[in-house]
Amino acid sequence: MTSSSCPSAVPVTAVSGPPWLGLSVLLLAGFVTIFDLFVVNVAIPSMQAGLGASFAQIGFIVASYELAFGVLLITGGRLGDLFGRRRLFILGMAGFTVASALCGLAPSANFLVGARVLQGLAAALLFPQVYASIRVNFDGNDSARAFGLLGMTLGLAAIAGQVLGGWLVHVDLFGLGWRSIFLINVPIGLFAIVAARFIPESRAPQRPTLDWTGVTLVSAGLTLLLVPLIEGPGQGWPAWSLWALGAGMGMLVLFSRQQERRRMAEELPLVDMRLMAQRRFALGAVLVLLVYSTSTSFFLCFALLVQSGLGLDPFVAGSIFAPCSVGFVLASLAAPRLVARWGSRAIVAGALVYALSIGLLIAQVHMARAALEPTRLIPVLIVVGAGQGFVMTPLLNLVLGFVKEAQAGMASGVISTVQQVGAALGVAVVGILFGAVLAADDGIVAQADNYASAFVAGMTYNLGAAMLVCVLLLILSRAQHAASR
C-alpha cells in the first residue's frame, strides 16, 4: 500500500518530541489497520456460528471493510493535505476506535457489516496520514529506515492477524469469543489518540480541492458492482442484482467522464484519466487488481476449510497459516535485490512460482479431501506466501515507476484503491464458487469432503488469475524492454 498524498508536501508546524516518538505512534496505527484486514478471516467460522450468518453475509463482513477502505483512500489523503495530517490522524483513529467497539458489540450479522463499513471508512482517513507523515518528517537515510520499519510492521500485522487473532478467539477472553479481535482495538486506539501529540503537524503547501461528486460516483459504482456479486448467487440472481450490475458500470462510466471534465476545467480530479491512457500503467493497474484479488479470498477459503471443514480451532488454524505470512515477509525483503539484478524477469519468475504453488495446493487438498492433514500443507503455504511476496511488493514499485514524478501522488492513490477493490472483488468471485459447492450439499457427502471440494472450486479462480498475471507480466516486461531501447 502506498501514499495517496501530495508528494511535494512540507511540514508546517513543529511540536515537542523527537520525530521517532511520532513514528512509533504512526507504526501502531498502520499495524491495527492492516491487522483488521487479516484477523477477520481466522474468526469467520466463529462469527458464522455465533451470529447465524449466511455465506453472503460472511462475504460482506470481509469485503465491506476493504471496499470502504479502498474507495475513500484518495479522499483521505487529500483531506490530510487540506486540514492537517495529524488532525486527520486523530479523527481517523477516533472513528476507527468507535467502529471497532461497534463491531465487537454487534448483535447481528447485518449490524456487523455496517460497523465494518464504518471501520473501513475510518481506516481510509487514518492510513494515508501514516505514509504522508513519514514522507514529510524524515529525509535521506532516516526516511529509508522509517519506511523499512513501516514495511516490517505491516508484515508483522499480517502474521499477528492469523496467530494473535486465532489465539484471542480460541482462549475466549472474558467469554467474548470473536468479539475480542475488535474490542482489543479500543484501548490501542485511545492510547494512539493521546500519543498523537508527538506527530508533527503538516499539510500540503497547495490546498487541494475536494471532488465529492467524484467520490460519490466511484463509491456508488463499485458498491453496485460488488453487492450483487456477493448477494446475487444466494438468491438465484434476481432482477435487482442484474440491474445493479448495469447501474454500477454506468456509474463508473459517468465517473470517468466527470473526471475528464474536471481536468479540462483545470480542476484537480481524483483520477487523471490520462493515467489510464498510458498503456503500461493501465496494464499494471490490471495486474495489481488481479494479484490482490487472490489474497484475501485465499485467506477466507483456507480459514473455512481448516476450521469449518476439518474442525481445527482458530489458534491452530492461524498457526498453520502463519508460515505463509512469514514466506511473504522474507520474499518481500529479498525481492528488491532480485529485481535490481534481473529486472522485471524476477517478477515474472515470482508470478510463475505463485501460480504453480496454488496449483500444487489445490492438488494436495483435492487428493486428500477429508483425510487431509493440515500440517502437511505448511511447506506449500510457505511457497505460496513467498510467491506473493516476490510479486506484490516489486509490482507496486514497477507500476508506479511508469508515471512522471508530478503524477506520483495521484498514481499511488489509484493503485492503493485498486489493491483494496481487487481484494473485495476476489472475495465476491471466490464466494460465488465456494458457496455454490456448499449450497449443492445433499447431506450424503461428509462435511470435510464438502469443504475440500468448495476450497478447490474457490481456489480455481485464484489459479486462473495467477496464470493470467504471468501472461500479462510477460507482455508488460516486453513493453518495458521495448520502451527502454
N, C-alpha and C positions, 0 to 999 in steps of 0.2 A: 504494500500500500504506500502511496506516495502523497506528497503535499499537494493541495489544490490551491494554495495561496500564492499571492503575488511574489515573484522571485526577487524583485527589487526592493522589497520592504525593509525598513530600518527601524531599530528601537527608538522610541520617543520619550520614554520615561524610565528612569532608573529607580530601583527600590533597594532597601537594605538586604544584605545577604548575598553570598557568593553565588554565581550562576549554577554551580554544581549542585547546590541545595535545591534550586528550582528544577534542575534536570531530574533529580530523584522523584519529585512530585509528578513531572511530566511522564516519566517512565511508569510510575504507578498507574496513571490514567490510561496509558497505552496498554498496560497489562490487563486491566479489568475489561476494557472494550473488546480486546481480542479473546480474552478468557471466555467472555459470554458468547462469542461466536462458536466456540468449540464445546463448552461444558454442557450445553443443552442436549447434544447428541447422546452422551452417555446416560442422561437421565430420561430420555424419551420413553422407554418402556415403563418406567415407574410413573411418569406423568400420565401415560395412556391408561394404566390401571387405576391410578388414583382419581383421575378426572372423568374416566369413561369416555375418553376422546376417540373420535373416529380417525381413520387414517388420513383423511383430508385435513382435519384439524391439526394433526401432528405435523403435516407438511406446512401448514400456515405458521405454527409455532416456531419452526425453524426458519422458514423463508421470509416471514414478515419482518424480522429484525434486519436481515440482510438487505431486503428491498428498501425499507425505510432508511437504513444506514446509507445505501448507495445513492438514492435519488437526492438526498439533501447534502451530500458531501461537498459539492462545489459551492453551494449556497453557504454552508457552514464556514468554509474558508473565506468567502467574501465578507461575511458578517464580522469575522475576526479582523480582517483588513480594515473594515469600516469603523467598528466600535471599540476595538482593542482586543488583543488575543487573550490576555489574562482575564478580562471581563467575560468573554465568551467561554473561556475555560471553566470559570466558576459557574456560569449559567448552565453550561452543558453538563457539568458534574452534578449540579443540584438536580437537574432534570433526570439524569441517569440514576441517581440515588433514589429519587421518589418512584421512578418507573420500576426499579428493581424491587422496591418494597411492595409495589402493586403486584408484580409478578409472583413474589413469594407468598402473597396473601390471596391469590386468585381463587375464587370459589368455583369457577367453571373453566372449561377449555376456551370458550369464546372470550371470556374476560382476560385470560392469559394471552390470547392472540392480540387483543387490543393493547394490553400492557407491553407486550413485546414490540409493537409498532412504536409506542411512545419511547421505549428504551432505545430503539434504533435511531429515532429522530434525535434524541438527546446525544447519542454517541456520535452522530454526524456533526453536531455542533461542537462536540468536545475534541474529537480525534484530529481534525485539521490543525487545531491550535498546537497540538503536540509537535508535529513536524515543523510548522511555521515558527514556533518559538525557539526551537533548537536551531533552525536555519539562521535566524536573525541575531541570536545571542552568542553564537560560537563561531569562531573563524579558524581557518587553517587546520592544523593537526587536532585542535580541540574539537572542531566540527566533525572530523573523521571519527574521533574517539566517541563523541556523543551519539552519532548515528550508528556506530558499531554497537554501543551499549543498547540502543533502541532496538536494533535488529535482534540482538541476543534476547532481550526482554520479550519481544513478540514471539520468538521461537519458544521460549520457556512458557509463555502463556498458553500456547497451543498444547504443549505437553501437560501442563498443570490442568488444563481443561479436561483432559482424559483421566489423569491419575487422581488429582486432588478432587475433581468433581465426582468421580466414581467413589472415592473414599467417603465424601460427605453424604452421598446418597446411601451408601452401604451402612455406615455407622448410625444413621438415623438420629443425628444430634437433636436432643430435646423433643424427639418424636416428630421432627419437621420433614424428614424424608427428602424428597427432591426440592422442596421449598428452600432448603438451606443454601443451594447453589446461587439463589438470587439474593437472599437476605444477608449473605456474607458481604455483599457489595455495600450495604448500608453503612456500617462503621468505617469501611475503607473510604467511601465517598465523603463522609463527614470529615474524616481526617484530611483528605486531599483538599477540600474546600478551605479548611482552616490554614493548611500549609501553603496554599496558593499565593500567599503574600511574598514568598521567596521567588516567584516567577516574575522577571522584569516585564512591565507592560510594554507593548509595541503595537503599532498599526502601520498600514501602508502609507507612504508619503502622498500618493494619489488616491483619493477616496473613490472607490468603485461604486457604481450604481447597482441597484438590486433589480433583477429581472424576475418579478414574481409571476408574471404571465408565463414565462418560460418554465419556471419551477412547477407551476400548476399543470401545464400541458404535459411535460415529461413525466411527472409523478402519476397523473391520471392515466396516461398512455401505458406506462409499464404496469400499473396496477390492473388495468383492464385486460392486459395480456396474461398476466400470471395468475390472477384469481380463477378464471375459468379453467386454466390448465391444471390447477390443484383440485378444484371443487367439481369440475365437469365430469370426470370419469366416474366418480362415485354416484352421480345422479343420471348416468346414461346420456351425457352430453345434451342437456335440454336446450331449447331455443335461445334462452338468455345467454348461455355460455358462448354460443356461436356469434350472437350479436355483440357480446362484449369483446370477443377477439377482433372482430371487424372494427369496432369503435376504437379499440386500443391502437390498432395500426393507423387508423385515420388521425388519432391524436398525435402520434409520433410524426406523421407527415406534416401536420399543422405546425408542430414544434420546429421542425426543420425549416419550414418557410418563414416562421416568425423570427427565428434566429438570424436568418439571412437578411430579413428586412431590418433588424436592429443593426446588423453590421453595416448595411448600406447607408443607414441613417447616422453612422459614426457613433452608435451607442454600443457599449460593451455587452456582447451576448454571453450567455452561459457557455455556449459551444460555438466556436468559429467553424462554420460548416466547411470552410476551405481546408480544415484539417482532414476531414473525411474524404476530401477530393484528392489528398495525397495518397497514392496507391500503397506505398509501403506502410504508412501509418494506419490506414484503413485495414489493411491485411493484418497488421499487428494487433489492432483492436479486436478483430475477429478471433485471432489466436488466444488472446487473453480471455475473451468470453468463453471459448471452448475449454481451455485448461482449467479455469476456475469453476466451470460448471461441473467438473468431475470431482472437485474437492469435498465440499460439504455433503454432497449426495453420497459419496463413498463412506464418510463417517456415519451417516444416517443408516445406510444399508448394513454396515458392519455391526453397529450397536443393536439393531433389530435382530440380526442373525444370531449373535452370540448370547444376547440376553433373552429376548422373547422366544427365539427358536431353540437354543441349546441350554437355556436356563442358568447362565452364569450370572453372578451378582455384579452390580455396576463397578465395584472396585477391581475385581479380577478382569472384567471386560476392558476397563480403561488401562489396566496394567499391561494387558496383552497388546493393546493397540499403541501404547506409548512408544515402543521401538520404532514405529512408523514415523512419529514426530521427531525422534532422535535422528533417524536417517535423513529426514528433511533438513534439520538444522545443520548437520555435518556437511551434507551436499551443498547447501546454500553458502557455507563458508568456503568450500573448495571451488565452487563454480566460477567466481570471478577470475581466478588464476588460470583455469582451463580455457575460459573464453578469451582471456588475454593472449593465450598461446595459440589456440586453434580457431579463434573467431566463432562465427555462427555455427560452424560444423559441430562444435561442442554441444550446443543447444539441441541440434538435430539428433546427436547421439543420445543425449539425455531423454529426449522425447521417445526414441526407439526403446530405450530401457524401460521407460514408464509404460508404454503400450504393451511390451512383452510381459512385464511383471503383472499387469492387470489381467492379461490373458492367462498367465500361469495361476493366478489366484482364483480366477473363475473355474479353471480346470480342476484345481485342487478341491474346491468346495463341491463342484458337480460330481466328482468321482466318489468323494467320501460321504456326502449327504448327511444323514442322521448319525453316522459313525464318526463324524469329523471330530478330531482332537484340536481345539482352538490353538493350543500352544504350538502345534506344528505349522501354523500359519505365520509365526513370528519371522522366520527368515525372508519369506516373500514380502511381508509387510515392510520390513526394513528396506528392501529394494524398491517397493512402491514409493515409500517416503523419499528415498534418495532420488528416484526418477523425478518426482515432483520438485524437489529442491534444485536439481540440475536444469529444470525448465523454467519454473516460475520466477525465481529471483533474477536470472540474467535476461529473461524475456522482457521484463519490465524496463530494464535499463536499455536494452536493444531498441525497443519500440520508441521510448522517449528520446533516444538519440537521433531519431529521424526528423525531428522538428527543430525549427530555429529557436535560439535561446529566448527570443521575445515571446514565443508561444509555449514555453516550457511549463509555466504555471497552469495555463488552461489545459494543455495536453495531459499533464499529470492528474488534473481533476477528472478529465474524461476517462482516463484509464482506471483510476480508483473507482469511479462509478461503474464502469464495465465489469470490474472484478466482482463487486457485490451483486450486481444484476445477474451476472453469469452464474454465481453461486445459487441465487434464488431460482433461476431458470433450470439449473441442473436438478435441484430438489423437486421441482414441478414435474419434469420429464421422467426422472427416475421413479418418482412416486406413482406415476401412471403405470409403469411397467411392474414395479414391485407390488402395488396394490391390486393389479389385475390378477396376479397369480394367487394372492391371498383370498381374493373375492371368489375365485373359482374352486376353493377348497370344498370338497364334497364330504368331508368328515372321515373319509377312509384313510387317507394318507396321514402319517404321523406328523405332528406339528413341526418337529425338527426338519423332516423332509420337505415340508411345505415352505418353510422359511429358507431352506437352502435353495430351492427352486426359485423363490422370489428374489433371493440375492443374485443368483445367476442372471435372471431376467433383467433386474435393475442395472447390474454392472455391465450388461451388454451395451447399454448406451455409453458408459464410460470408456469401454474398449473402442467403440466406433469413434467417439470423439477424440480419443488419444491417437488413433490411427490417422484421422483426418488432420490432426495437429502435425504429425510427422510429414504429411504431404505438403501442407501449407508452409511449414518451416523450410522445406526444400525449395519451394517456389520463392519464398522470401529471401533465402540465402543466395539464390541465383540472382535475384533482382538487386540485392545489395552488392554482390560482386560486380555485376554489370555497371551499377552506378558509380562504383569506385574506380572504374577504368578511365 
